[in-house]
């Protein structure tokens, strides 16, 4: 992932807080078998220490690719918005001369994938995921020998993704002036389409930490 200096995560805590703020769905990218394209799987995930936990259906085509090469990338993208050219026109230039861009946050985890097939280990993985996604506990116990999950465990495989590196990018025009960013934040807020409001919140948060960008 190409990251300009002004788009880089300010520290590990920044991307960790962003992930923890409900960004728990991403895409698992696996190198394809020889002569085949990469396999990309959208899925939820949870953190377990520094590892990512995922489960997928046994018929999923990703398994052979992982067995061939367990080095994978997991990408999470969010808080994105299209910024029209007129919003970015330099002062004193015609609005139509402005160049549009995309705002977004993205975190890429470089991982080594470990397949989980043991029934109890899969039950433990599902229990960990449910603790994250249904913290009120409004679900049956995940037990190997009891319904509803026991009979379903054979239909899935688990993945523990050992994170070896992290790349994080927050692309919100931080190299431009405070006045420019403030104006765009206001425009995003007023437009209010799609993820405009989360994008505006990220730009405003970064503005508060960075102020005027200094190379």
C-alpha positions, 0 to 999 in steps of 0.5 A: 500500500502506497502511503504518503508521509502525511497520510501515515498513521501517527502512531500504533495507537491511532490505527488500533483505536480505529479498528476497535471503533467497530471496524471489524470487517475486511477482506482476506487476500490470498495468493492464488494457485499457480496460474490462478488469480488471487483469492479475496474473501470478505469476512468479519474478524476479531483480535485475539491478542495480536492475532486475527481470528476468522472462520470460513465455510469448508467448501470455500476455495481459499483453503487450497490457496492457503495450503500452497502459500500461508502468507496472506494480507487482511485489509480493512477499509472505512470512513471513505468519501469522494471529494469533488474537484471544486472542493479542492481548487487552490485559492484564486483558481477556477473551481473546475481546475480543482482535482478530485480525490478519495478520502479513506482509512485503511489498515493492512495486516500482513499475516501467516495463516494457521488453519484450525480444524480441531473441533474444540479449537473451532468451538473456542474460536467461535466463542471468542467471536461471539463474545465480541459480536454478541457481548450480551451473551444472547446465544447458545453455548458453543459446545462440540457435543451440543446443538445448535453449534456442535453439528455445524462445526464440521462445516467450517474451518478456522484461521488464526492469522499471525500478524507480522506487519501492519500498514495504516493509512489515513488519507484526508488531505493532511498536507493541505492548509488548516483552512482547506481541511476545515472547509472540506470537513464542513462540505462533507458534513453538509452533504451527508451522503454515504460515509461522509460524516465518518470521513469528516470526523476522521479529517477533523480528528487528524486536523486536531492532532496535526494542525499545519503539516510539517514535512 
